[in-house]
Amino acid sequence: MVKKSLTEAFEVKPRNFSSIENVKDYEIFSDKNLLEELRIKIVQNLIEENIPDDKLLDDYINNEIDKTLVGYDLTSLERGHVFSLIQNEITGFGPITPLLEDESITEIMVNSPEEIYVEIDGKIVRDETVSFINDKHIVRTIQRIVQPLGRTIDAANPMVDARLRDGSRLNAIIPPLSLKGPVLTIRKFNKNLESIDDLLRNGTLTVNMARFLEASVEAKLNILISGGTGSGKTTLLNVLSSFLGYDERIITIEDAAELKLNQKHVISLETRVTNYEGEGEVTIRDLVRNSLRMRPDRIIVGEVRGKEAFDMMQAMNTGHEGSITTLHANTPVDAMNRLETMILMNEMEIPVSAVRGYIENAIDIVIQIDRLSDGKRKITSISEVVGIKNGDIEIKEIFSFKQKGLMDDGSVIGEFGLYKRKPNVYDKIIKKGFTNISDIFE
């Protein structure tokens, strides 16, 4: 048999991100049809055979390449690429492995085998450099990712939330719930936003806002972080958690554990979905209730979205100061309304006025964080809950960010502001001995 050279068929070309230019080059083969044919052959072999131990992995992959690519004369570059491709199928994340390794990408969205989008600098663009073979390939990749994490996805459990070992958040949904086919979304953990200094460099807030938030956490004010999907609530929660005392017993409660606290005395709790018999579910509410019996100094709930809001407010009202949580809302006022609605979901005979009083006594600070039209995240408001006025919860802004316009490139123009009044929570902070913010308001 005459060996066919791939040197002419395969060329190196830059990664195509449509409207995004100057993205780091990534070596791929231009003859996509041939590459897909070779990949399908090898992946199908992998599905049918048992994968060996890591010690034999290199030999196994090379044997698979030799067996499948009979008749092709590969250069070292071509062989190295195919080797990496198969290695990713066995030990990595399949075709999306290079996307996860690319630090410029913050989110990966797999809508179908050929339809993959990524977020770069807050903008979503289609990535045409990677693809899956078919729907089964996507499902198999998801299963391989979540199985070591103690999660599963199949027809009986068609949704899964999980946290990857690097802190990234994975969500997957498959038929029959997804009519289009399996859909995979990975929100990568941003290693460049781990401290308040990182947020300052990013322009998320000002120095005085950072100092105020640090003092608020250290003085054990109860804090609610509000924002839309992808606005950076969990990142901000992680940053604020760095101000917690190292001598405190901290209990974190999440659906999929994402928080990375450096304190030594941290107990992390994670919910559990139902098993095959439809039993064994453990909810956020179950964990919040249980945490109250664990002698916590602080309770950190990743996100409240239902009946657990009542238990969280109860904890804040019964001596568990300094608790922090997040919820989805577009403004601080919306956050109060959502909190009220979630408490009323408990179907208890509590007057609305009593619920509002409950919230007013529990929450000290509401932080609103938003993703602006240019993709940048900003803390657009830091407000305090000051009481009840005309039957409604009254909140007043302390700091704010006001948008004034857009530059030619779409960048948002705006400025941060400080309201010229001394907030009520200032006295609480001062009484706890934290006087280092007095110059902000004096």
C-alpha positions in Angstrom: 0.0 0.0 0.0 1.3 3.4 -0.9 1.6 5.6 2.2 -0.3 8.9 1.9 1.5 11.9 3.3 -0.5 14.3 5.5 2.0 17.1 5.2 0.1 18.9 2.4 -3.4 18.0 3.7 -2.6 19.3 7.2 -1.7 22.9 7.7 -1.3 25.0 10.8 -3.7 27.9 10.9 -4.7 30.4 13.7 -7.7 29.7 15.8 -10.8 31.3 14.4 -12.8 33.3 16.9 -14.9 35.2 14.4 -15.0 38.8 15.5 -12.2 38.5 18.1 -8.8 39.2 16.7 -5.3 38.7 17.9 -6.2 35.6 19.9 -3.3 33.3 20.8 -2.6 31.0 17.8 -3.5 27.3 18.3 -2.2 24.6 16.1 -4.9 22.5 14.3 -5.2 20.6 11.1 -7.0 22.3 8.3 -8.3 19.1 6.7 -11.1 18.8 9.2 -12.9 16.0 7.5 -9.9 13.7 7.5 -9.1 14.6 11.1 -12.7 13.8 12.1 -12.6 10.5 10.3 -9.4 9.5 12.1 -10.7 10.7 15.4 -14.0 8.8 15.1 -12.2 5.6 14.4 -10.0 6.0 17.4 -12.7 7.1 19.8 -14.9 4.3 18.8 -12.1 1.9 19.6 -11.7 3.5 23.0 -15.4 3.0 23.7 -15.2 -0.7 22.9 -11.9 -1.4 24.8 -10.8 -1.2 28.4 -8.4 1.7 29.1 -5.2 0.6 30.7 -3.4 2.0 33.7 -1.5 5.3 33.4 1.8 3.5 33.3 0.8 1.8 30.0 -1.1 4.8 28.6 1.6 6.2 26.3 2.2 2.8 24.7 -1.6 2.2 24.4 -2.2 5.5 22.6 0.7 5.0 20.3 -0.6 1.5 19.5 -4.0 2.9 18.8 -2.5 5.5 16.4 -0.5 2.9 14.6 -3.5 0.5 14.4 -6.0 3.2 13.2 -3.8 5.2 10.9 -2.4 2.4 8.8 -1.4 3.8 5.4 -0.7 7.3 6.7 2.8 8.7 7.1 2.6 11.2 9.9 5.1 13.9 10.7 6.2 14.3 14.3 3.9 17.4 14.6 0.9 15.5 13.2 1.5 12.5 15.4 1.9 14.7 18.5 -1.4 16.4 17.7 -3.3 13.1 17.3 -1.6 11.8 20.5 -2.8 14.8 22.5 -6.3 14.4 21.0 -6.5 10.8 22.2 -4.9 11.5 25.6 -7.6 14.2 26.1 -10.3 11.6 25.4 -8.9 9.3 28.0 -7.6 11.6 30.8 -8.8 15.1 29.9 -12.0 16.7 28.9 -12.1 15.5 25.3 -12.3 18.1 22.5 -12.8 21.0 24.9 -9.5 20.3 26.8 -7.6 23.2 25.0 -10.5 25.6 25.8 -10.2 24.8 29.5 -6.5 25.3 29.3 -6.8 28.7 27.6 -6.8 31.3 30.4 -8.4 34.0 28.2 -11.6 31.9 28.1 -13.9 32.3 31.1 -16.9 30.2 30.0 -17.5 27.3 27.6 -20.9 26.5 26.2 -21.5 23.3 24.2 -24.9 23.5 22.5 -24.3 20.6 20.0 -21.4 18.6 18.6 -20.6 21.4 16.1 -21.9 24.4 18.0 -19.5 25.5 20.8 -19.3 29.0 22.2 -16.8 30.6 24.5 -16.7 33.8 26.5 -13.6 36.1 26.2 -13.4 39.5 27.9 -17.1 39.3 28.6 -18.1 38.7 25.0 -19.6 35.4 23.7 -18.2 34.2 20.4 -18.4 30.9 18.5 -15.3 28.6 18.5 -14.9 26.7 15.3 -11.7 25.0 16.2 -13.1 22.1 18.3 -16.1 19.8 17.9 -17.6 16.6 19.2 -18.3 13.5 17.0 -22.0 13.3 18.0 -24.4 13.6 20.9 -23.2 10.3 22.4 -19.6 11.7 22.4 -20.8 14.7 24.5 -22.7 12.6 27.0 -19.7 10.2 27.3 -17.4 13.2 28.0 -19.8 14.6 30.6 -20.0 11.2 32.3 -16.3 10.8 32.5 -15.9 14.3 34.0 -18.5 14.0 36.7 -18.0 10.4 37.7 -14.9 11.1 39.8 -16.8 13.9 41.5 -19.5 11.6 42.8 -22.1 12.7 40.3 -23.9 11.0 37.5 -25.9 11.9 34.5 -28.2 9.6 32.5 -31.9 9.3 31.5 -32.9 8.9 35.1 -30.8 11.9 36.3 -30.7 14.2 33.2 -29.2 17.2 35.0 -26.0 17.6 36.9 -24.2 20.5 38.7 -20.6 19.9 39.8 -17.5 21.7 40.8 -14.3 20.7 39.0 -11.1 20.3 41.0 -9.8 23.7 39.8 -12.9 25.4 41.2 -14.7 25.7 37.8 -18.5 25.1 37.8 -20.0 22.5 35.4 -23.7 22.2 34.5 -25.0 19.6 32.0 -28.5 18.7 30.9 -29.4 16.0 28.5 -32.6 14.6 26.8 -35.4 14.2 27.5 -35.1 17.6 29.3 -33.0 19.2 26.6 -34.8 18.9 23.3 -31.8 20.0 21.3 -29.6 17.3 22.7 -26.9 17.3 25.5 -25.9 20.8 26.6 -22.7 21.4 28.6 -21.8 24.7 30.3 -18.5 25.2 32.2 -17.9 28.5 34.0 -14.2 28.5 34.7 -12.8 29.5 38.0 -11.0 32.8 37.5 -7.6 32.5 39.1 -6.9 36.2 38.4 -9.7 37.3 40.7 -8.9 35.7 44.1 -8.3 38.8 46.2 -9.7 42.3 46.8 -6.5 43.7 45.1 -7.5 41.7 42.0 -10.9 43.4 42.0 -9.3 46.8 42.5 -7.0 46.2 39.5 -10.0 45.2 37.4 -11.9 48.3 38.3 -14.7 46.4 40.0 -14.7 48.8 42.9 -12.8 51.7 44.6 -10.3 51.6 47.4 -12.8 53.2 49.8 -15.4 50.7 48.8 -12.9 47.9 49.5 -12.0 49.3 52.9 -15.7 49.6 53.8 -16.5 46.0 52.8 -13.5 44.7 54.7 -14.6 46.5 57.8 -18.2 45.3 57.3 -17.2 41.7 57.2 -14.8 42.0 60.1 -17.5 43.8 62.2 -19.8 40.9 61.5 -22.5 42.7 59.5 -24.9 40.4 57.7 -24.4 40.8 54.0 -26.5 40.0 50.9 -24.8 39.9 47.5 -27.2 40.5 44.6 -26.7 40.3 40.9 -27.6 38.6 37.6 -26.3 35.4 36.1 -22.6 35.6 35.4 -22.3 38.9 37.2 -19.5 37.7 39.6 -21.5 37.0 42.8 -19.6 33.9 43.7 -16.2 35.5 42.9 -17.2 38.5 45.2 -18.4 36.1 47.9 -15.0 34.3 47.7 -13.1 37.6 48.0 -15.2 38.8 51.0 -14.7 35.4 52.7 -11.0 36.2 52.8 -11.8 38.8 55.5 -13.3 36.2 57.9 -11.3 35.6 61.1 -8.9 32.7 61.2 -10.1 31.8 64.7 -13.7 31.5 63.6 -15.7 28.3 62.9 -17.1 28.9 59.3 -19.7 26.7 57.7 -20.2 27.0 53.9 -23.3 25.6 52.2 -23.5 25.2 48.4 -25.2 23.2 45.7 -21.8 22.6 44.1 -18.9 23.6 46.3 -17.1 26.5 44.7 -15.8 28.6 47.6 -12.2 28.4 48.4 -11.5 29.6 51.9 -8.0 29.8 53.4 -9.1 29.8 57.0 -8.3 26.6 58.9 -11.6 26.0 60.7 -13.9 25.6 57.7 -16.7 23.0 57.3 -18.0 22.7 53.7 -21.4 21.2 53.1 -22.8 20.3 49.7 -26.3 19.3 48.6 -27.2 15.9 47.3 -29.6 15.0 44.5 -32.0 12.1 44.6 -30.7 8.6 43.8 -32.2 6.1 41.3 -35.0 5.3 43.7 -35.9 9.0 44.0 -34.6 9.2 47.5 -31.8 10.7 49.5 -32.1 14.3 48.4 -30.5 16.8 50.7 -31.3 20.4 50.0 -29.8 23.8 50.9 -32.6 24.2 53.4 -31.7 20.9 55.1 -28.1 22.0 55.4 -28.9 25.4 56.7 -31.1 23.9 59.4 -28.4 21.4 60.3 -25.6 24.0 60.4 -27.4 25.8 63.2 -26.7 22.8 65.4 -23.0 22.8 64.5 -22.0 25.9 66.6 -21.1 28.1 63.6 -19.5 31.5 64.0 -20.3 32.3 60.4 -22.7 30.7 57.9 -21.9 31.3 54.2 -24.6 30.1 51.8 -23.5 30.1 48.1 -27.0 31.1 46.9 -30.5 31.3 48.3 -33.2 30.5 45.8 -36.1 29.0 47.7 -37.5 28.2 51.1 -34.1 28.1 52.7 -34.2 32.0 52.7 -36.5 31.8 55.8 -34.0 29.6 57.7 -31.1 31.9 56.6 -32.9 35.0 57.9 -33.7 33.1 61.1 -30.0 32.3 61.6 -29.1 36.0 61.1 -31.8 37.0 63.6 -30.7 34.5 66.3 -27.1 35.5 67.0 -25.3 34.2 63.9 -23.8 37.5 63.0 -21.6 38.0 60.0 -23.4 35.6 57.7 -23.1 36.2 53.9 -25.2 34.8 51.0 -26.1 35.7 47.4 -29.2 35.7 45.3 -30.3 36.5 41.7 -31.7 40.1 41.4 -31.2 43.1 39.2 -31.3 45.8 41.9 -31.1 46.0 45.7 -34.9 46.7 45.7 -35.5 43.6 43.6 -33.3 41.6 46.0 -35.5 42.6 49.0 -38.7 41.6 47.0 -37.2 38.3 46.0 -36.1 37.5 49.6 -39.7 38.4 50.7 -41.2 36.1 48.1 -38.9 33.2 49.0 -39.8 33.4 52.7 -43.5 33.4 51.8 -42.9 30.2 49.8 -42.8 28.4 53.2 -46.7 28.7 53.3 -46.6 29.7 56.9 -49.3 32.1 58.2 -46.9 35.0 58.6 -48.2 38.5 57.7 -46.2 40.3 55.0 -45.4 43.1 57.4 -43.8 40.6 59.8 -41.7 39.1 57.0 -40.5 42.5 56.0 -39.6 43.3 59.6 -37.8 40.0 59.8 -35.7 40.9 56.7 -35.0 44.4 57.9 -33.6 43.0 61.2 -31.5 40.4 59.5 -29.8 42.2 56.6 -27.3 45.0 57.2 -25.7 45.5 53.7 -26.8 44.7 50.2 -24.1 44.6 47.5 -25.2 44.8 43.9 -22.7 43.5 41.3 -23.5 43.7 37.6 -21.9 42.7 34.3 -22.1 45.8 32.1 -22.6 45.9 28.4 -18.9 45.8 27.7 -18.5 42.6 29.7 -16.8 44.3 32.7 -18.0 43.5 36.2 -18.7 46.4 38.6 -20.1 46.8 42.1 -22.8 49.2 41.1 -24.3 49.7 44.6 -23.5 49.2 48.2 -26.6 49.9 50.2 -27.8 49.5 53.8 -31.2 48.4 55.1 -32.4 51.3 57.3 -35.9 50.3 58.3 -39.5 50.1 57.2 -41.1 53.1 55.4 -44.8 53.1 54.3 -44.9 49.4 54.9 -41.9 48.6 52.6 -38.3 47.8 53.4 -36.2 51.0 53.0 -32.7 50.9 51.7 -30.3 53.7 51.1 -27.2 53.7 49.0 -23.7 54.3 50.4 -21.6 53.8 47.3 -22.7 53.6 43.7 -21.5 53.4 40.1 -23.3 55.4 37.5 -22.9 54.8 33.8 -22.6 57.9 31.7 -22.2 56.6 28.2 -20.2 54.4 25.9 -16.8 54.8 24.1 -16.5 54.1 20.4 -15.2 50.6 21.2 -18.2 49.9 23.4 -16.5 50.4 26.7 -18.7 51.8 29.4 -18.0 55.3 30.7 -19.0 55.9 34.3 -17.9 56.9 37.8 -18.1 55.7 41.3 -19.8 57.9 43.9 -20.0 58.1 47.7 -23.2 59.6 49.2 -22.5 62.4 51.6 -24.0 61.0 54.7 -22.9 58.8 57.5 -24.6 55.4 57.1 -26.4 53.8 60.1 -24.1 50.7 59.9 -21.1 53.0 60.4 -21.9 53.1 64.1 -22.2 49.3 64.3 -18.7 49.0 62.7 -17.2 51.6 65.0 -18.7 50.0 68.1 -17.0 46.7 67.1 -13.7 48.6 67.2 -13.0 49.1 63.5 -12.2 52.8 63.3 -9.9 52.6 60.3 -12.8 53.8 57.9 -13.6 56.9 59.9 -11.9 59.1 57.3 -14.3 57.9 54.6 -17.4 59.4 56.2 -16.0 62.1 58.6 
